[in-house]
Amino acid sequence: MSTPYDIGLDKNAANFVALSPVSFVERSAEVFGDLPAVVHGQRRYTWAKTRERSARLAAALRALGVARGGTVSAMLHNTPEMVEAHYAVPALNAVLNTLNTRLDAPLLAWQINHCEASVLITDREFAPTMREAVRILRVEHGRELVVIDVCDTEYAGVGDTLGAHEYEALLAAHAPLPVLGGPRDEWDAIAVSYTSGTTGDPKGVVTHHRGAYLNAVCNAATWTMPHFPKYLWTLPMFHCNGWCFPWTIAMLGGTHVCLRGVVAKAILDAMRDHGVDHYCAAPIVHNLLLAAPPEQRAGITQKVRGMVAGASPPAAMIEGMAAMGFDITHVYGLTEVYGPASVAVKRDGWAHESLSEQARLNSRQGVRYLLQEGMAVRDPETLAYLPADGQTMGEIMFRGNIVMKGYLKNPSATAAAFEGGWFHTGDLAVTDPDRYVKIKDRSKDIIISGGENISSIEVEDALYRHPAVMACAVVAKPDAKWGETPLAFVELKPGASVTAAELVAHCRALLAGYKVPREVRFEPIPKTSTGKIQKFMLRGLAKSASAIE
């Protein structure tokens, strides 16, 4: 039934525009055009120049045939070209596919073929891998690519060019588009990002303009970010599109401080030299800063705020960063929810707690992002809501505008992920009485020993409280008597020394006896390029090894 409010009050160009984060770039160029937008080595670009370069890239891509629904793949470090790709590709209503720089050629070729990319933008450092990927793409998949080579001034190594186009020459050859526009429909895809694919082929997570816009706003609101932040790119932009921060920084007229490699000294030097006040990273990167020699931190006098996600952070890490003077905010999410979608919102009353208790409170996954409509711990079988008692374990689920469209060309996986009208994360958690969520483990990482469930995260948190531990991971090891027992892999801080027996004794003072690791191995722990520990590889090692008493 129509009402008076349905008559003569239609959408039109004056009162309705599809949401797209590209609009943030246009505004900052218009209002803050003279302010710094990008810093990279000796290169400096204002917002007016960054907008112009992005508009030239968009014009060049359009001339190469890129249009709505087309895909552009990017094999890039955190450089100005990667920032510009996040502005130019969506402006054409095309889809950006950022590639993990640590993948091998066959998997890269598979992903490029799966998303049907027609253009590849690649840094010459990756020429050997990408040459092979392009060959596989042509021979095995029958697909040809237009390749644009980036010759970054900050790369001192040797690397060939692969394509017919060099990035800077291509930009110079095209006049900038008059407007960096956006989609007619905000539901249109903005990006496709691939999951790790540890159990079968990777899944292509398709996100949309509306979600990217809203999560970019959420980042600023969650972090109470001021205008003109100086943001350091320690988080790879290829990971969930940098958690939407390329667009958040554009919205606030901030400065992208680019960084090719994640090394403690380079991070701390950039913080000092450029007055960096915000950065994002996985726990392992924060631990690198904690372990850095004190003299490398000298001269950083500004308040630095870090965001941590990518793995459940140990309370000891948050406590250590606080003692160092860095203010850490813990967020949680997945590629399927644009990166972070929940946050451990800090309460004023927490400041009166001990530092250790503050760290415990802050290490929780927290509550849903402001613009995420729902986050709940529910029974994975019945979908029933579970009590907020801090004990009853269920699966974290999300619903709302900051949830993916689905998995590319995979309707069965999409349907399973959205069963019951909620996105199923696979993460097991409890809800505390204050309604904050705390992850206990991934469903596949729970260790069942003698019928008792052991959270690998809880054991890892105990290990991290030993001052010698730089990184650790706990997985299940088959056991003839108990079924499974905890096995700990440990990396030590530089110059530190501790024995396996000492670590076991340390854990025994903090944990129930059945949760204490039965074995400790000191060896390098495999990690992704974002710093996330690859437990599936460790589980493989645990299953193939004989028990050591």
N, C-alpha and C positions, 0 to 999 in steps of 0.2 A: 504494500500500500504506500503510495507516495504521500509526502507531507509538504507543507509550504517550503521546507528547506531543500526540497529536491527540484524545485522549479526555478529555472533561470539562474541557477547558481552552479554552473558547470566549470570543470577544469578548463583553463586556457593558459596561453603562454605567459600571461602576467601573474597568475596565481599558483602555478604548479610547474616545478622543474624536478626531473628525476634526480635523486641523490647520487652523487658520485664524488669521490675524494679529489678528482682532478680539479674541481672548482676551487679547492684550497690554494692550488698553485697560481691560478689566475688572480685570486684576491691578494695573495702576498706580493706578486709582481706588481700589481696595481697600487697597493697601499705601502708596501715595504720594499719597493724595488731597489732602493739604494743600500739596503742592509745586506750583510753577508749571508749567503745561503749554503755555500759549499767551500770547504777547505780541504785540500788534498796536496800534501807536499808543498811545492811552490805555486800551485794553482789556487786561484781565488775567484769565485763567481758570486755576484750579487743575485738577489731574487729576480731582478729584471733579466739578467744574463742567463740564469738557469732556466727561466721560462722561455727565453728565446731559443736556447740550445734544445730544449725539449720539443719546442714547436718545429724546429728544423728537423729533428729526428722524426717527428710524426709525419712531416711532409715527405721526407725521404722514404719512410716505410710505406706511405700511401702510394708513392710513385712505383714502389716495388710490388704493389698489388695487395698490400695488407688492408683489410676492411673488417667490418663487423663479423665476429665469429672466427676470424683468422687467428692463428697462433704464432707468436714470436718467442723463441727460446733464447735464454740469456745464460751464458757460461762466464760469469764475471765475479771478481772480488768486490768488496765494498768500495767502489770507486765512483767518481761523478757519473760515469756512463750508466752504472746500475741505478743511481738515483733518477737519471733522465729517462731510463726505460720505464720506470714506475709511473712517470707522468705522461710520456708520449704514447705508449701502447694503449692504455685505457682511453686516452683522448680520441683514438680512432674507433673505439668500441670493439677493439680487438682484445685478445687474451694473452696475458704474460705468463710464460712458463720459465721460472727461474730454476736452473739446474744446480744440483749439489756438486760442488767442485771436487769432491773426493770420490766420486763414482768412477767406475771403469767404463771403457768405450762401449762394450755390448749393452750394458744397462742404460747408458745415455742414449744410444741409438734406439733402444726399445721405447724409451719414454718419448723421445722426439717423434718417433713414428706413431706412437699411440695417440698423442695429442694433435697429430697432423700439422706440425709446425712447418711453415714455408720459409721462415727467415731465422737465422742463427746469428746472434751477436756474441763474439767470443774474444776473450783476452788472449794475447799471443803466448802467454805463459802456458796455456793449456793446449797449444798446437799439436803436440804428439798424440794426446788422448783424443782430441776432437777430429784430427785427421782420420784416425782409425774409426771413430764413431760415424763420421760422414761416409767413409767407405762402406761400412756395414749397412748403413742406411740405404745406400744406393744399390749394393749387391743383393742384400737379403730382403729388403723391404721395397725396392724399386722407387725410392723417393729421393728427389733432388732438393737441395737447399740453397738458398741465397745466403752466403756467409759474409758478415761484416766483421772485420778485424779491428780490435781495440789495441792500440800501441800506447799503453799507459806510461807516462813520463816517469812514474815512480818504480817501474819494473826495470831492474838492472840486468836481468838474466838474458839468455838467448832464447828466442822463440820466433818461429816462422809465421808468415801470414798465409792464410788458407784460401781466402775468398777473393772476389773481384772488387771488393769495396773496402776502403780504409775509413774508419769511423769519422775522423775529423774532416777528411776530404769530402765525405758524403754530406756531412752537415753544411760545409761551405758551399756545396753545389745546389742547395735547396733553400729557397726563401721560407721563413717560418710561417706556419699556418696562422691566420689572423686571430684564431681563438682555439685554445685547448678546450674542446667541448667535452662531451660525454655521451652516455647512451640515451636513447629515447625511453627505454624501460630500465629502471634501476635493478630489475631482476636479471638483467643480462650478465653473463660471466665476465669477470674482471681478471681472473687468474686461475691457473691449474697448477697444483703443487702435489708432488708424489710422496707417498708414505714410504717407509724404509723397505717394505716388501720382504721382511724376514721370514715370512711363511707364505711363499708363492710370489706371484707378480705383484709389483707395487700397485697401489690404488691411486688414481688421479683425483685429488680433492678439488672440486670446482666451487669457487667462491664468487659472490656477486657484488656489484657496485654498492648496493644498499648496505650490505654487511660491512664492507671495507670502510665506507663513510662512517657508519655508526661506531665501529670499533676504533677508528682513528680518534673520534671524539671521546670515546670511553677512556682511551689511554691518557688523554690530557686530564679528564675529570678525575680518574682514579688516582693519578699521581699528583693532582693539584698543580699541574705544570704552569709556570708563568709564561707570558709572552717572551719570545726571543731566547729560548733555551739553547745552550750549546751542547749538542748531543753527539756522543762518540759512538761510532759504529764498531762495537766489539761483537755484536750479534750479527751473524751472516744475513744479509738481505735476502739470500735465496731461501731462508728458512721462514715459511709462512709469510712471505713478503715482509720480512723484518718485523713481524707482529703488527703490521700496519703503521709502524713508526715513520716510514718515508712520507706518508700522508699526514701524520700527526705533526711532524716538524714543519711541513708546509703550512698547515692550518695556523700554527703559532708564529710564523715568520722566524723560525729558529735557524740554527746553523748546523748543517751536517758536517761533522768532522770525520773524514774518511780514514780508513785504516786497512791496508792490504792483509796484514798478518796479525794474529792475536798472540802477542808476546807481552809478558808483564812489563818489561822496561818500556816498550813502545806505547803501551796503554798509559802508563804513569807519566811518561814524557809528554804525551798528547794532552793529558789532563792539566799538566803544569803549563805547557806552552800556549794552549788555546783557551784556558779557563773553563774546561769542560765541567758541566754540572749535572749531566744525566748520562746514564749508559744502561744497557741491558746485557745479561749474560747468564749462561748456565752456571750451576754451583762450582764446577771445576775451574771456571775462569776467575770467579771470586776467590777461590782457594789459591790460585796463582798469585793474586795480588797480596793475599795474606802471607804467602811464603816469600814474597820479594824482600830483598834486603832493605832495611829501614831507610838507608840513604837514597834509594830510588824514589821513595815517597816524599822526600824533602821538597819543600817549596809549594806543595799543594795546600793552599790556605783557604780556598773556597769550599763551601759545603757541596759535597758530591753525593748524589742520590743514585743508587743502583736498583735495578729491578732484576729479580732472580726468578727463573722458571726453567723448564726443560727437564727437570728432575726434581724430586722432592728434596728440598735443601735441608741438610742436617742443622739442628739448632746450634751446634758448635760453630758452624760457619757464620750464621747470622750474628751470633754473640761476638765472634772474632772481628767481623767487619764493623760492628758497632763500637768495639773497643778501639778500632783504628780511626774512628771518626766518620765512617761512611754510613749513610742512612739507607737501609735496605728495605725495599717493599717486595713482598712475595706474592706472585701471581701464578695462576695455574690455567692450563688449557691444552689444546691439541691443534694440529693443523686443521681439523674439521670445524673448529670454532675460531678460525682466524688468528690462532696463537692464544694469547691470554683471554679468558672469559670469566675468571673469578679472581678475587683478591683478598688477602688477609688484611682487611681494613683495620688500621691501628686505632684503638680507643684511648682517650685521654687518661683513663684510670690505669692503663697498663704501665704508664711512666713511673708509677709508685711501686711497681713490682721489682724484684731483683732482676739483674741483667739476664740471668739464666732463665727465669720465668718469662721475661719479655721475649727472649729468643724462642722459647717453646710456643708461646702464643703466636708469634709471627711466622713460625714454620708451618702453620696449618694452611690448607688451600683456601679457606675462608668462605666468602659469600659471593654471590653472582655479581658480575659487572653491572653497572648502573643501567645500561641499555640492553642487557640480556634478560629475557622475560622469565626464565625459569632455570633453577639448578636444584636438584634434589638427590638425596641418597634413597634409592628404591630397591625393592626386591627384584633381582634380575629375571626371576621366573614369573612372578605374579604381577610385577610392576607396582605393588603396594608400597605406600609411603612407610618408612621405618621410623621408630621413635628417636628423638634427639636425646639419647642417653649416654653418648660417648662409648657405647659398647656394641650395639647391634650393627653388624656390618652388611652393607649392600653396595650397589653399583652407582657411581656418580652418573647422572643424566642431565642433559641440557635441552632447552627448547627456546626458540625466539629468533630474532632477526640476525643474530650473530652466530648462525649455524650454516654450514655449507649448503649448496644446492643438492649435492650428492656426489657419487663417484662416477667419473667419466666412463661411459660404455660398460657400466657394471650395475645393471638394475637390481640384481639379486643382493649384492652387497649393500646397495643403497637402501633397499627395503628392510634388510636385517638391521641396519644401523638406526633406522627410524621407527622400528617396531613400537607400537603403542603410542605414537605421537611424540616420542622423545628420542634424542640422540644418545645412544649408548656408548659410553667412553671405554668400558672395559676396566676402569680403575675401581678398586674396592676401597670403601671408606666408611667412616662413622660420622654422625652429626653430634657435636657436643651440645650441651644444654643451652649455650648462648647462640646456637644455630650456625656456628662455624663448622665447616667440613674439614676432616682430617683424613688424608689418604693413609690406608694401611698397606696397600700393595696393588700392583697389577694382578689380575686374576691368575696369570700364569707364573707369577713370582712368589706366591704364597708357598711356604715350605710346610709340608704336613709330616710331622715327626711323631710317631707313636700315637697317631690320631689327634694330635694337638696342632693347631694352626700357628705358624711362626711368621711374623711380618719381617721380610728381609730389610725393609726400611728401618724398623726399630733396631735391628742388630747393627746396621750400618751407622745409625745415629750414635750408638754406643762406641763404635770404633772411631768415629770422627772426633770423639771427645778426648782421644789420646793425642797429645801434642806432636807426636812423630808422624801421624797419618796425614798424607796429602790427598789421597783418593782411595776409595774402597768400594767393593761390590760383593754382595752376599747372594749365593744361589744354592739351590738344593743339590746335594750329592746323594746318589743312591746308597742305601745302607741295608744290609741283610736283616738286621734286627729291628730297626726303627722305621724302615721304609725310606725315609729321607732324613738327612741332618744338614745343618748349615755349613757351607764352605765359604770362607772369606778370601777374596783376592785383594791385596793391599799394595799401594804405592806409597813410599815414604817421602817426606819432605827432604830437600837437599841437605846433606850433612847429618840427617837424623839417623838414629839407630835404635832398634827395638827387636826383641826376639818374638817368635810365634807364641812361646809360653807366656811371655809378659803381656802380650795382647789378649790372650785367652783369660789370664788372671784379671786384667783390666775389665773385660766384658763380664766376667763372673761377678764383679762387684756392682754391676749396674743392671744385670738381667737375671731372670729366672734360669736355673741350671739347664733346662732343656733347650733354651734359646741360644746358649753360648756356642760359638763356632767350634766344631770338632777338628777343623783343620784350617790353617792359615797359609796362604801361598804369597810370597813376595815376588811379583812380576808385573810387567806393564799391563795396564787394563785397556782393552780396545774401546775407542770412543768414536762417535760421529764427529763431523766437522763443527757441530754446534756444541760439542762437549758432553753430549749425552752418552752414558755408558751403554755399550752394546751387550746386554746381558745374555742375549741368545747365543753369542759366541762363547761366553763363559759357561753357560749351561752345557754346551757341546763339550767343552774341556772337562767339565765335572763328570759327565756321563762316561767319558772315555778313559778316565783315570782310575786307578785302583786306590782304595782307601789307604790313608797313612795314619796309623794310630799315634 
